[in-house]
Amino acid sequence: MARNSSATAEQLALVLNIDRVFDAPRELVWRLWRDPEHMIRWHGPEGYALLECEIDFRVGGKWRRCMSNGPGHQHWIHGEYLEIDEPGRLSFTYINDADGFETVVTMEFLEAEGGRTRMLFEQTPFLNREERDGHGWGWNSGFNTFASYLLLFEDDDWRPKGRPRSDGVTEDIAEARERQRQATEESRNGDRAEDR
């Protein structure tokens, strides 16, 4: 539940809900949220990387991250941990430095069939619908990367895998652009086939 006392009724009504299932045990999913060495390998939407990642993982502890989508770009976010119930529930404030507006993120991690984890994610309030939808895109894109990172864990060795994403931002952007180009080309080819 949001604790932003300055939010309007319309802002409080703007809620982002995401329901995802990850192919990993919830203890591992939880670890990837609390450990900065893991977080720098998955956090942020496609094409972004973390330049900074500070985590004081305790109730009342602060966190701070800087996301970047390329040279010269810095997007700072920060907050405070409100609830930590390992490995089932996590809640924290989330503030973009650019506007200072406070939202609250609450996540439930539930055991799912086959050793998987179901994550129920909620964030609210938002300044406006565009902010909510932008966060929806960002989180969903980041959770796709999160799911891909989890695939690297094939055994009980849960140490960080691979290199931090800051080394791969350019590659992420290039791959995303190539997928977009291919999708556009396929769409055009489909339209041409219908016209015949």
VENCOR-V493318 format. One record per helix or strand of 2 or more residues. SS is the DSSP state (~ for helix, > for strand). FROM is the first residue (numbers start at 0). TO is the last residue. If there is no record, write none. Layout:
ss->(SS	SS)
from->(FROM	FROM)
to->(TO	TO)
This chain:
ss->(~	>	~	~	>	>	>	>	>	~	>	~	~	~)
from->(8	15	25	35	48	61	74	88	101	112	115	128	164	168)
to->(11	21	33	41	54	67	84	95	111	114	123	149	166	194)
